Amino acid sequence: MTVLLVLGVVVVVGYLISIRLHPLTTCRRCKGTNRHKGAIYSYSFRRCRRCKGTGRKERFGARVFGTGE
């Protein structure tokens, strides 16, 4: 039982360190390209609304623990 507890603590601490070092991930909608392609005219595009054209998105833990940008 204590082995599982120690393992859980190690996983949580590792995740928090990972969030602190790398708070951003690629946007799922535009796949990091910062462009949202049109459905009918696929050659046309606009800025991705979800990431506001940056191509990056904050990870879940960065938003919760306030370690993001």
PDB file of N, CA, C, O and CB in Angstrom:
ATOM      1  N   MET A   1       0.820  -1.192   0.000  1.00  0.00           N
ATOM      2  CA  MET A   1       0.000   0.000   0.000  1.00  0.00           C
ATOM      3  C   MET A   1       0.865   1.257   0.000  1.00  0.00           C
ATOM      4  O   MET A   1       0.571   2.208  -0.724  1.00  0.00           O
ATOM      5  CB  MET A   1      -0.934  -0.003   1.202  1.00  0.00           C
ATOM      6  N   THR A   2       1.925   1.272   0.801  1.00  0.00           N
ATOM      7  CA  THR A   2       2.789   2.454   0.843  1.00  0.00           C
ATOM      8  C   THR A   2       3.564   2.624  -0.462  1.00  0.00           C
ATOM      9  O   THR A   2       3.927   3.741  -0.834  1.00  0.00           O
ATOM     10  CB  THR A   2       3.762   2.357   2.020  1.00  0.00           C
ATOM     11  N   VAL A   3       3.816   1.514  -1.153  1.00  0.00           N
ATOM     12  CA  VAL A   3       4.521   1.594  -2.434  1.00  0.00           C
ATOM     13  C   VAL A   3       3.653   2.349  -3.444  1.00  0.00           C
ATOM     14  O   VAL A   3       4.157   3.180  -4.200  1.00  0.00           O
ATOM     15  CB  VAL A   3       4.874   0.169  -2.965  1.00  0.00           C
ATOM     16  N   LEU A   4       2.355   2.060  -3.454  1.00  0.00           N
ATOM     17  CA  LEU A   4       1.436   2.767  -4.350  1.00  0.00           C
ATOM     18  C   LEU A   4       1.338   4.247  -3.995  1.00  0.00           C
ATOM     19  O   LEU A   4       1.263   5.095  -4.885  1.00  0.00           O
ATOM     20  CB  LEU A   4       0.048   2.128  -4.299  1.00  0.00           C
ATOM     21  N   LEU A   5       1.339   4.558  -2.724  1.00  0.00           N
ATOM     22  CA  LEU A   5       1.282   5.943  -2.279  1.00  0.00           C
ATOM     23  C   LEU A   5       2.533   6.700  -2.713  1.00  0.00           C
ATOM     24  O   LEU A   5       2.442   7.816  -3.224  1.00  0.00           O
ATOM     25  CB  LEU A   5       1.119   6.010  -0.756  1.00  0.00           C
ATOM     26  N   VAL A   6       3.691   6.099  -2.511  1.00  0.00           N
ATOM     27  CA  VAL A   6       4.954   6.736  -2.911  1.00  0.00           C
ATOM     28  C   VAL A   6       4.997   6.905  -4.425  1.00  0.00           C
ATOM     29  O   VAL A   6       5.419   7.951  -4.918  1.00  0.00           O
ATOM     30  CB  VAL A   6       6.171   5.901  -2.427  1.00  0.00           C
ATOM     31  N   LEU A   7       4.568   5.893  -5.163  1.00  0.00           N
ATOM     32  CA  LEU A   7       4.534   5.968  -6.614  1.00  0.00           C
ATOM     33  C   LEU A   7       3.586   7.071  -7.086  1.00  0.00           C
ATOM     34  O   LEU A   7       3.904   7.799  -8.026  1.00  0.00           O
ATOM     35  CB  LEU A   7       4.116   4.621  -7.202  1.00  0.00           C
ATOM     36  N   GLY A   8       2.445   7.197  -6.450  1.00  0.00           N
ATOM     37  CA  GLY A   8       1.498   8.260  -6.787  1.00  0.00           C
ATOM     38  C   GLY A   8       2.070   9.639  -6.535  1.00  0.00           C
ATOM     39  O   GLY A   8       1.881  10.548  -7.342  1.00  0.00           O
ATOM     40  N   VAL A   9       2.769   9.804  -5.419  1.00  0.00           N
ATOM     41  CA  VAL A   9       3.388  11.087  -5.100  1.00  0.00           C
ATOM     42  C   VAL A   9       4.465  11.422  -6.133  1.00  0.00           C
ATOM     43  O   VAL A   9       4.571  12.572  -6.561  1.00  0.00           O
ATOM     44  CB  VAL A   9       3.992  11.062  -3.676  1.00  0.00           C
ATOM     45  N   VAL A  10       5.254  10.441  -6.533  1.00  0.00           N
ATOM     46  CA  VAL A  10       6.308  10.658  -7.531  1.00  0.00           C
ATOM     47  C   VAL A  10       5.700  11.071  -8.867  1.00  0.00           C
ATOM     48  O   VAL A  10       6.222  11.964  -9.536  1.00  0.00           O
ATOM     49  CB  VAL A  10       7.165   9.383  -7.706  1.00  0.00           C
ATOM     50  N   VAL A  11       4.608  10.434  -9.258  1.00  0.00           N
ATOM     51  CA  VAL A  11       3.949  10.768 -10.528  1.00  0.00           C
ATOM     52  C   VAL A  11       3.384  12.187 -10.486  1.00  0.00           C
ATOM     53  O   VAL A  11       3.541  12.941 -11.446  1.00  0.00           O
ATOM     54  CB  VAL A  11       2.822   9.755 -10.838  1.00  0.00           C
ATOM     55  N   VAL A  12       2.736  12.554  -9.400  1.00  0.00           N
ATOM     56  CA  VAL A  12       2.151  13.891  -9.272  1.00  0.00           C
ATOM     57  C   VAL A  12       3.240  14.962  -9.258  1.00  0.00           C
ATOM     58  O   VAL A  12       3.102  15.987  -9.925  1.00  0.00           O
ATOM     59  CB  VAL A  12       1.299  13.986  -7.993  1.00  0.00           C
ATOM     60  N   VAL A  13       4.302  14.743  -8.520  1.00  0.00           N
ATOM     61  CA  VAL A  13       5.403  15.716  -8.469  1.00  0.00           C
ATOM     62  C   VAL A  13       6.061  15.830  -9.841  1.00  0.00           C
ATOM     63  O   VAL A  13       6.407  16.932 -10.266  1.00  0.00           O
ATOM     64  CB  VAL A  13       6.452  15.308  -7.398  1.00  0.00           C
ATOM     65  N   GLY A  14       6.237  14.716 -10.533  1.00  0.00           N
ATOM     66  CA  GLY A  14       6.804  14.742 -11.878  1.00  0.00           C
ATOM     67  C   GLY A  14       5.932  15.526 -12.847  1.00  0.00           C
ATOM     68  O   GLY A  14       6.446  16.271 -13.682  1.00  0.00           O
ATOM     69  N   TYR A  15       4.618  15.365 -12.744  1.00  0.00           N
ATOM     70  CA  TYR A  15       3.692  16.102 -13.595  1.00  0.00           C
ATOM     71  C   TYR A  15       3.759  17.599 -13.295  1.00  0.00           C
ATOM     72  O   TYR A  15       3.743  18.410 -14.221  1.00  0.00           O
ATOM     73  CB  TYR A  15       2.261  15.582 -13.404  1.00  0.00           C
ATOM     74  N   LEU A  16       3.831  17.973 -12.036  1.00  0.00           N
ATOM     75  CA  LEU A  16       3.913  19.389 -11.670  1.00  0.00           C
ATOM     76  C   LEU A  16       5.205  20.020 -12.170  1.00  0.00           C
ATOM     77  O   LEU A  16       5.204  21.168 -12.616  1.00  0.00           O
ATOM     78  CB  LEU A  16       3.807  19.552 -10.155  1.00  0.00           C
ATOM     79  N   ILE A  17       6.301  19.283 -12.100  1.00  0.00           N
ATOM     80  CA  ILE A  17       7.576  19.791 -12.635  1.00  0.00           C
ATOM     81  C   ILE A  17       7.480  19.948 -14.146  1.00  0.00           C
ATOM     82  O   ILE A  17       7.965  20.930 -14.709  1.00  0.00           O
ATOM     83  CB  ILE A  17       8.750  18.841 -12.268  1.00  0.00           C
ATOM     84  N   SER A  18       6.848  18.973 -14.800  1.00  0.00           N
ATOM     85  CA  SER A  18       6.675  19.041 -16.256  1.00  0.00           C
ATOM     86  C   SER A  18       5.841  20.259 -16.651  1.00  0.00           C
ATOM     87  O   SER A  18       6.157  20.931 -17.633  1.00  0.00           O
ATOM     88  CB  SER A  18       6.010  17.754 -16.781  1.00  0.00           C
ATOM     89  N   ILE A  19       4.796  20.546 -15.908  1.00  0.00           N
ATOM     90  CA  ILE A  19       3.957  21.711 -16.183  1.00  0.00           C
ATOM     91  C   ILE A  19       4.738  22.999 -15.987  1.00  0.00           C
ATOM     92  O   ILE A  19       4.604  23.942 -16.766  1.00  0.00           O
ATOM     93  CB  ILE A  19       2.718  21.705 -15.286  1.00  0.00           C
ATOM     94  N   ARG A  20       5.538  23.032 -14.959  1.00  0.00           N
ATOM     95  CA  ARG A  20       6.335  24.230 -14.678  1.00  0.00           C
ATOM     96  C   ARG A  20       7.344  24.506 -15.787  1.00  0.00           C
ATOM     97  O   ARG A  20       7.549  25.659 -16.165  1.00  0.00           O
ATOM     98  CB  ARG A  20       7.062  24.081 -13.342  1.00  0.00           C
ATOM     99  N   LEU A  21       7.974  23.458 -16.309  1.00  0.00           N
ATOM    100  CA  LEU A  21       8.980  23.618 -17.350  1.00  0.00           C
ATOM    101  C   LEU A  21       8.371  23.830 -18.730  1.00  0.00           C
ATOM    102  O   LEU A  21       8.905  24.597 -19.531  1.00  0.00           O
ATOM    103  CB  LEU A  21       9.881  22.416 -17.377  1.00  0.00           C
ATOM    104  N   HIS A  22       7.257  23.157 -19.017  1.00  0.00           N
ATOM    105  CA  HIS A  22       6.626  23.212 -20.334  1.00  0.00           C
ATOM    106  C   HIS A  22       5.122  23.457 -20.190  1.00  0.00           C
ATOM    107  O   HIS A  22       4.338  22.513 -20.280  1.00  0.00           O
ATOM    108  CB  HIS A  22       6.888  21.903 -21.117  1.00  0.00           C
ATOM    109  N   PRO A  23       4.703  24.718 -19.966  1.00  0.00           N
ATOM    110  CA  PRO A  23       3.290  24.984 -19.712  1.00  0.00           C
ATOM    111  C   PRO A  23       2.415  25.001 -20.966  1.00  0.00           C
ATOM    112  O   PRO A  23       1.190  25.030 -20.846  1.00  0.00           O
ATOM    113  CB  PRO A  23       3.158  26.289 -19.011  1.00  0.00           C
ATOM    114  N   LEU A  24       3.004  24.982 -22.164  1.00  0.00           N
ATOM    115  CA  LEU A  24       2.221  25.097 -23.391  1.00  0.00           C
ATOM    116  C   LEU A  24       2.249  23.810 -24.203  1.00  0.00           C
ATOM    117  O   LEU A  24       3.181  23.012 -24.099  1.00  0.00           O
ATOM    118  CB  LEU A  24       2.735  26.249 -24.234  1.00  0.00           C
ATOM    119  N   THR A  25       1.216  23.623 -25.010  1.00  0.00           N
ATOM    120  CA  THR A  25       1.123  22.510 -25.931  1.00  0.00           C
ATOM    121  C   THR A  25       0.578  23.050 -27.251  1.00  0.00           C
ATOM    122  O   THR A  25       0.127  24.195 -27.306  1.00  0.00           O
ATOM    123  CB  THR A  25       0.219  21.366 -25.359  1.00  0.00           C
ATOM    124  N   THR A  26       0.613  22.252 -28.307  1.00  0.00           N
ATOM    125  CA  THR A  26       0.078  22.722 -29.579  1.00  0.00           C
ATOM    126  C   THR A  26      -1.444  22.727 -29.537  1.00  0.00           C
ATOM    127  O   THR A  26      -2.067  21.900 -28.873  1.00  0.00           O
ATOM    128  CB  THR A  26       0.583  21.846 -30.740  1.00  0.00           C
ATOM    129  N   CYS A  27      -2.013  23.656 -30.246  1.00  0.00           N
ATOM    130  CA  CYS A  27      -3.479  23.770 -30.327  1.00  0.00           C
ATOM    131  C   CYS A  27      -4.010  22.572 -31.100  1.00  0.00           C
ATOM    132  O   CYS A  27      -3.474  22.223 -32.152  1.00  0.00           O
ATOM    133  CB  CYS A  27      -3.916  25.118 -31.015  1.00  0.00           C
ATOM    134  N   ARG A  28      -5.049  21.946 -30.592  1.00  0.00           N
ATOM    135  CA  ARG A  28      -5.621  20.771 -31.256  1.00  0.00           C
ATOM    136  C   ARG A  28      -6.373  21.132 -32.528  1.00  0.00           C
ATOM    137  O   ARG A  28      -6.362  20.370 -33.495  1.00  0.00           O
ATOM    138  CB  ARG A  28      -6.549  20.040 -30.311  1.00  0.00           C
ATOM    139  N   ARG A  29      -7.015  22.269 -32.533  1.00  0.00           N
ATOM    140  CA  ARG A  29      -7.833  22.631 -33.689  1.00  0.00           C
ATOM    141  C   ARG A  29      -6.965  22.937 -34.916  1.00  0.00           C
ATOM    142  O   ARG A  29      -7.239  22.426 -36.002  1.00  0.00           O
ATOM    143  CB  ARG A  29      -8.715  23.841 -33.354  1.00  0.00           C
ATOM    144  N   CYS A  30      -5.929  23.758 -34.760  1.00  0.00           N
ATOM    145  CA  CYS A  30      -5.104  24.125 -35.914  1.00  0.00           C
ATOM    146  C   CYS A  30      -3.826  23.299 -35.999  1.00  0.00           C
ATOM    147  O   CYS A  30      -3.057  23.456 -36.947  1.00  0.00           O
ATOM    148  CB  CYS A  30      -4.752  25.599 -35.853  1.00  0.00           C
ATOM    149  N   LYS A  31      -3.585  22.423 -35.027  1.00  0.00           N
ATOM    150  CA  LYS A  31      -2.402  21.558 -34.973  1.00  0.00           C
ATOM    151  C   LYS A  31      -1.099  22.352 -34.972  1.00  0.00           C
ATOM    152  O   LYS A  31      -0.093  21.912 -35.528  1.00  0.00           O
ATOM    153  CB  LYS A  31      -2.409  20.597 -36.146  1.00  0.00           C
ATOM    154  N   GLY A  32      -1.129  23.521 -34.343  1.00  0.00           N
ATOM    155  CA  GLY A  32       0.067  24.335 -34.198  1.00  0.00           C
ATOM    156  C   GLY A  32       0.412  25.191 -35.401  1.00  0.00           C
ATOM    157  O   GLY A  32       1.441  25.867 -35.384  1.00  0.00           O
ATOM    158  N   THR A  33      -0.400  25.188 -36.436  1.00  0.00           N
ATOM    159  CA  THR A  33      -0.097  25.973 -37.628  1.00  0.00           C
ATOM    160  C   THR A  33      -0.614  27.397 -37.543  1.00  0.00           C
ATOM    161  O   THR A  33      -0.254  28.222 -38.382  1.00  0.00           O
ATOM    162  CB  THR A  33      -0.675  25.306 -38.839  1.00  0.00           C
ATOM    163  N   ASN A  34      -1.421  27.706 -36.587  1.00  0.00           N
ATOM    164  CA  ASN A  34      -2.109  28.976 -36.322  1.00  0.00           C
ATOM    165  C   ASN A  34      -3.107  29.345 -37.417  1.00  0.00           C
ATOM    166  O   ASN A  34      -3.546  30.494 -37.478  1.00  0.00           O
ATOM    167  CB  ASN A  34      -1.093  30.091 -36.170  1.00  0.00           C
ATOM    168  N   ARG A  35      -3.473  28.408 -38.277  1.00  0.00           N
ATOM    169  CA  ARG A  35      -4.430  28.661 -39.348  1.00  0.00           C
ATOM    170  C   ARG A  35      -5.608  27.685 -39.254  1.00  0.00           C
ATOM    171  O   ARG A  35      -5.435  26.500 -38.970  1.00  0.00           O
ATOM    172  CB  ARG A  35      -3.741  28.545 -40.724  1.00  0.00           C
ATOM    173  N   HIS A  36      -6.788  28.208 -39.496  1.00  0.00           N
ATOM    174  CA  HIS A  36      -7.991  27.377 -39.559  1.00  0.00           C
ATOM    175  C   HIS A  36      -8.459  27.396 -41.005  1.00  0.00           C
ATOM    176  O   HIS A  36      -8.849  28.441 -41.525  1.00  0.00           O
ATOM    177  CB  HIS A  36      -9.122  27.893 -38.573  1.00  0.00           C
ATOM    178  N   LYS A  37      -8.419  26.242 -41.650  1.00  0.00           N
ATOM    179  CA  LYS A  37      -8.771  26.170 -43.068  1.00  0.00           C
ATOM    180  C   LYS A  37     -10.273  26.143 -43.256  1.00  0.00           C
ATOM    181  O   LYS A  37     -11.013  25.662 -42.397  1.00  0.00           O
ATOM    182  CB  LYS A  37      -8.144  24.942 -43.714  1.00  0.00           C
ATOM    183  N   GLY A  38     -10.720  26.669 -44.398  1.00  0.00           N
ATOM    184  CA  GLY A  38     -12.132  26.689 -44.732  1.00  0.00           C
ATOM    185  C   GLY A  38     -12.630  25.300 -45.106  1.00  0.00           C
ATOM    186  O   GLY A  38     -11.864  24.482 -45.615  1.00  0.00           O
ATOM    187  N   ALA A  39     -13.897  25.032 -44.860  1.00  0.00           N
ATOM    188  CA  ALA A  39     -14.474  23.726 -45.158  1.00  0.00           C
ATOM    189  C   ALA A  39     -14.819  23.588 -46.641  1.00  0.00           C
ATOM    190  O   ALA A  39     -14.619  22.523 -47.225  1.00  0.00           O
ATOM    191  CB  ALA A  39     -15.719  23.497 -44.309  1.00  0.00           C
ATOM    192  N   ILE A  40     -15.326  24.635 -47.241  1.00  0.00           N
ATOM    193  CA  ILE A  40     -15.716  24.583 -48.651  1.00  0.00           C
ATOM    194  C   ILE A  40     -14.527  24.931 -49.543  1.00  0.00           C
ATOM    195  O   ILE A  40     -14.178  24.172 -50.447  1.00  0.00           O
ATOM    196  CB  ILE A  40     -16.893  25.543 -48.927  1.00  0.00           C
ATOM    197  N   TYR A  41     -13.918  26.065 -49.288  1.00  0.00           N
ATOM    198  CA  TYR A  41     -12.743  26.486 -50.049  1.00  0.00           C
ATOM    199  C   TYR A  41     -11.509  26.180 -49.201  1.00  0.00           C
ATOM    200  O   TYR A  41     -11.086  27.003 -48.390  1.00  0.00           O
ATOM    201  CB  TYR A  41     -12.816  28.019 -50.428  1.00  0.00           C
ATOM    202  N   SER A  42     -10.951  25.023 -49.390  1.00  0.00           N
ATOM    203  CA  SER A  42      -9.885  24.554 -48.502  1.00  0.00           C
ATOM    204  C   SER A  42      -8.581  25.319 -48.668  1.00  0.00           C
ATOM    205  O   SER A  42      -7.684  25.175 -47.838  1.00  0.00           O
ATOM    206  CB  SER A  42      -9.633  23.097 -48.739  1.00  0.00           C
ATOM    207  N   TYR A  43      -8.450  26.120 -49.702  1.00  0.00           N
ATOM    208  CA  TYR A  43      -7.239  26.920 -49.878  1.00  0.00           C
ATOM    209  C   TYR A  43      -7.288  28.198 -49.049  1.00  0.00           C
ATOM    210  O   TYR A  43      -6.262  28.852 -48.858  1.00  0.00           O
ATOM    211  CB  TYR A  43      -7.042  27.263 -51.351  1.00  0.00           C
ATOM    212  N   SER A  44      -8.466  28.557 -48.557  1.00  0.00           N
ATOM    213  CA  SER A  44      -8.595  29.765 -47.757  1.00  0.00           C
ATOM    214  C   SER A  44      -8.408  29.421 -46.273  1.00  0.00           C
ATOM    215  O   SER A  44      -8.661  28.296 -45.842  1.00  0.00           O
ATOM    216  CB  SER A  44      -9.975  30.439 -47.999  1.00  0.00           C
ATOM    217  N   PHE A  45      -7.965  30.407 -45.517  1.00  0.00           N
ATOM    218  CA  PHE A  45      -7.759  30.180 -44.091  1.00  0.00           C
ATOM    219  C   PHE A  45      -7.904  31.480 -43.326  1.00  0.00           C
ATOM    220  O   PHE A  45      -7.895  32.567 -43.904  1.00  0.00           O
ATOM    221  CB  PHE A  45      -6.382  29.559 -43.832  1.00  0.00           C
ATOM    222  N   ARG A  46      -8.037  31.349 -42.026  1.00  0.00           N
ATOM    223  CA  ARG A  46      -8.077  32.492 -41.113  1.00  0.00           C
ATOM    224  C   ARG A  46      -7.313  32.106 -39.865  1.00  0.00           C
ATOM    225  O   ARG A  46      -6.905  30.956 -39.704  1.00  0.00           O
ATOM    226  CB  ARG A  46      -9.549  32.914 -40.770  1.00  0.00           C
ATOM    227  N   ARG A  47      -7.124  33.064 -38.989  1.00  0.00           N
ATOM    228  CA  ARG A  47      -6.478  32.752 -37.720  1.00  0.00           C
ATOM    229  C   ARG A  47      -7.348  31.816 -36.908  1.00  0.00           C
ATOM    230  O   ARG A  47      -8.574  31.927 -36.911  1.00  0.00           O
ATOM    231  CB  ARG A  47      -6.185  34.030 -36.928  1.00  0.00           C
ATOM    232  N   CYS A  48      -6.716  30.910 -36.226  1.00  0.00           N
ATOM    233  CA  CYS A  48      -7.444  29.986 -35.361  1.00  0.00           C
ATOM    234  C   CYS A  48      -8.031  30.766 -34.187  1.00  0.00           C
ATOM    235  O   CYS A  48      -7.317  31.510 -33.514  1.00  0.00           O
ATOM    236  CB  CYS A  48      -6.514  28.838 -34.859  1.00  0.00           C
ATOM    237  N   ARG A  49      -9.312  30.598 -33.944  1.00  0.00           N
ATOM    238  CA  ARG A  49      -9.965  31.316 -32.843  1.00  0.00           C
ATOM    239  C   ARG A  49      -9.618  30.726 -31.480  1.00  0.00           C
ATOM    240  O   ARG A  49      -9.556  31.446 -30.483  1.00  0.00           O
ATOM    241  CB  ARG A  49     -11.471  31.302 -33.035  1.00  0.00           C
ATOM    242  N   ARG A  50      -9.398  29.442 -31.443  1.00  0.00           N
ATOM    243  CA  ARG A  50      -9.149  28.788 -30.155  1.00  0.00           C
ATOM    244  C   ARG A  50      -7.835  29.262 -29.532  1.00  0.00           C
ATOM    245  O   ARG A  50      -7.776  29.550 -28.337  1.00  0.00           O
ATOM    246  CB  ARG A  50      -9.124  27.264 -30.331  1.00  0.00           C
ATOM    247  N   CYS A  51      -6.772  29.341 -30.360  1.00  0.00           N
ATOM    248  CA  CYS A  51      -5.461  29.745 -29.818  1.00  0.00           C
ATOM    249  C   CYS A  51      -5.122  31.187 -30.163  1.00  0.00           C
ATOM    250  O   CYS A  51      -4.032  31.660 -29.843  1.00  0.00           O
ATOM    251  CB  CYS A  51      -4.363  28.824 -30.345  1.00  0.00           C
ATOM    252  N   LYS A  52      -6.051  31.894 -30.816  1.00  0.00           N
ATOM    253  CA  LYS A  52      -5.873  33.295 -31.228  1.00  0.00           C
ATOM    254  C   LYS A  52      -4.685  33.475 -32.159  1.00  0.00           C
ATOM    255  O   LYS A  52      -4.023  34.513 -32.139  1.00  0.00           O
ATOM    256  CB  LYS A  52      -5.699  34.182 -30.008  1.00  0.00           C
ATOM    257  N   GLY A  53      -4.417  32.468 -32.972  1.00  0.00           N
ATOM    258  CA  GLY A  53      -3.372  32.560 -33.981  1.00  0.00           C
ATOM    259  C   GLY A  53      -1.964  32.302 -33.494  1.00  0.00           C
ATOM    260  O   GLY A  53      -1.012  32.516 -34.244  1.00  0.00           O
ATOM    261  N   THR A  54      -1.801  31.851 -32.270  1.00  0.00           N
ATOM    262  CA  THR A  54      -0.452  31.586 -31.780  1.00  0.00           C
ATOM    263  C   THR A  54       0.000  30.168 -32.082  1.00  0.00           C
ATOM    264  O   THR A  54       1.200  29.910 -32.166  1.00  0.00           O
ATOM    265  CB  THR A  54      -0.382  31.836 -30.295  1.00  0.00           C
ATOM    266  N   GLY A  55      -0.942  29.244 -32.246  1.00  0.00           N
ATOM    267  CA  GLY A  55      -0.606  27.842 -32.473  1.00  0.00           C
ATOM    268  C   GLY A  55      -0.317  27.093 -31.189  1.00  0.00           C
ATOM    269  O   GLY A  55      -0.014  25.901 -31.214  1.00  0.00           O
ATOM    270  N   ARG A  56      -0.410  27.799 -30.048  1.00  0.00           N
ATOM    271  CA  ARG A  56      -0.124  27.183 -28.755  1.00  0.00           C
ATOM    272  C   ARG A  56      -1.311  27.322 -27.821  1.00  0.00           C
ATOM    273  O   ARG A  56      -2.127  28.234 -27.955  1.00  0.00           O
ATOM    274  CB  ARG A  56       1.120  27.807 -28.123  1.00  0.00           C
ATOM    275  N   LYS A  57      -1.391  26.416 -26.890  1.00  0.00           N
ATOM    276  CA  LYS A  57      -2.475  26.400 -25.914  1.00  0.00           C
ATOM    277  C   LYS A  57      -1.887  26.003 -24.561  1.00  0.00           C
ATOM    278  O   LYS A  57      -0.968  25.186 -24.502  1.00  0.00           O
ATOM    279  CB  LYS A  57      -3.622  25.417 -26.347  1.00  0.00           C
ATOM    280  N   GLU A  58      -2.406  26.570 -23.481  1.00  0.00           N
ATOM    281  CA  GLU A  58      -1.933  26.195 -22.152  1.00  0.00           C
ATOM    282  C   GLU A  58      -2.378  24.784 -21.797  1.00  0.00           C
ATOM    283  O   GLU A  58      -3.495  24.381 -22.119  1.00  0.00           O
ATOM    284  CB  GLU A  58      -2.438  27.188 -21.102  1.00  0.00           C
ATOM    285  N   ARG A  59      -1.521  24.051 -21.148  1.00  0.00           N
ATOM    286  CA  ARG A  59      -1.887  22.720 -20.673  1.00  0.00           C
ATOM    287  C   ARG A  59      -2.863  22.853 -19.512  1.00  0.00           C
ATOM    288  O   ARG A  59      -2.940  23.897 -18.865  1.00  0.00           O
ATOM    289  CB  ARG A  59      -0.631  21.916 -20.246  1.00  0.00           C
ATOM    290  N   PHE A  60      -3.606  21.781 -19.257  1.00  0.00           N
ATOM    291  CA  PHE A  60      -4.632  21.799 -18.212  1.00  0.00           C
ATOM    292  C   PHE A  60      -4.043  22.190 -16.859  1.00  0.00           C
ATOM    293  O   PHE A  60      -4.581  23.072 -16.188  1.00  0.00           O
ATOM    294  CB  PHE A  60      -5.309  20.431 -18.109  1.00  0.00           C
ATOM    295  N   GLY A  61      -2.981  21.569 -16.460  1.00  0.00           N
ATOM    296  CA  GLY A  61      -2.389  21.848 -15.155  1.00  0.00           C
ATOM    297  C   GLY A  61      -1.845  23.253 -15.029  1.00  0.00           C
ATOM    298  O   GLY A  61      -1.837  23.817 -13.935  1.00  0.00           O
ATOM    299  N   ALA A  62      -1.388  23.828 -16.129  1.00  0.00           N
ATOM    300  CA  ALA A  62      -0.866  25.197 -16.094  1.00  0.00           C
ATOM    301  C   ALA A  62      -1.986  26.185 -15.802  1.00  0.00           C
ATOM    302  O   ALA A  62      -1.769  27.190 -15.126  1.00  0.00           O
ATOM    303  CB  ALA A  62      -0.177  25.553 -17.427  1.00  0.00           C
ATOM    304  N   ARG A  63      -3.174  25.906 -16.305  1.00  0.00           N
ATOM    305  CA  ARG A  63      -4.316  26.767 -16.009  1.00  0.00           C
ATOM    306  C   ARG A  63      -4.769  26.600 -14.566  1.00  0.00           C
ATOM    307  O   ARG A  63      -5.098  27.580 -13.897  1.00  0.00           O
ATOM    308  CB  ARG A  63      -5.473  26.464 -16.959  1.00  0.00           C
ATOM    309  N   VAL A  64      -4.785  25.358 -14.084  1.00  0.00           N
ATOM    310  CA  VAL A  64      -5.276  25.080 -12.733  1.00  0.00           C
ATOM    311  C   VAL A  64      -4.338  25.630 -11.670  1.00  0.00           C
ATOM    312  O   VAL A  64      -4.779  26.256 -10.706  1.00  0.00           O
ATOM    313  CB  VAL A  64      -5.457  23.582 -12.534  1.00  0.00           C
ATOM    314  N   PHE A  65      -3.044  25.395 -11.848  1.00  0.00           N
ATOM    315  CA  PHE A  65      -2.065  25.789 -10.825  1.00  0.00           C
ATOM    316  C   PHE A  65      -1.453  27.152 -11.088  1.00  0.00           C
ATOM    317  O   PHE A  65      -0.634  27.618 -10.297  1.00  0.00           O
ATOM    318  CB  PHE A  65      -0.967  24.762 -10.736  1.00  0.00           C
ATOM    319  N   GLY A  66      -1.833  27.808 -12.190  1.00  0.00           N
ATOM    320  CA  GLY A  66      -1.376  29.161 -12.454  1.00  0.00           C
ATOM    321  C   GLY A  66       0.089  29.276 -12.801  1.00  0.00           C
ATOM    322  O   GLY A  66       0.715  30.284 -12.473  1.00  0.00           O
ATOM    323  N   THR A  67       0.663  28.270 -13.458  1.00  0.00           N
ATOM    324  CA  THR A  67       2.085  28.332 -13.794  1.00  0.00           C
ATOM    325  C   THR A  67       2.313  28.685 -15.256  1.00  0.00           C
ATOM    326  O   THR A  67       3.456  28.704 -15.711  1.00  0.00           O
ATOM    327  CB  THR A  67       2.753  27.011 -13.480  1.00  0.00           C
ATOM    328  N   GLY A  68       1.253  28.964 -15.997  1.00  0.00           N
ATOM    329  CA  GLY A  68       1.373  29.275 -17.423  1.00  0.00           C
ATOM    330  C   GLY A  68       1.761  30.719 -17.650  1.00  0.00           C
ATOM    331  O   GLY A  68       2.103  31.442 -16.715  1.00  0.00           O
ATOM    332  N   GLU A  69       1.704  31.130 -18.912  1.00  0.00           N
ATOM    333  CA  GLU A  69       2.064  32.491 -19.275  1.00  0.00           C
ATOM    334  C   GLU A  69       0.959  33.458 -18.981  1.00  0.00           C
ATOM    335  O   GLU A  69       1.104  34.655 -19.230  1.00  0.00           O
ATOM    336  CB  GLU A  69       2.429  32.571 -20.718  1.00  0.00           C
TER     337      GLU A  69
END
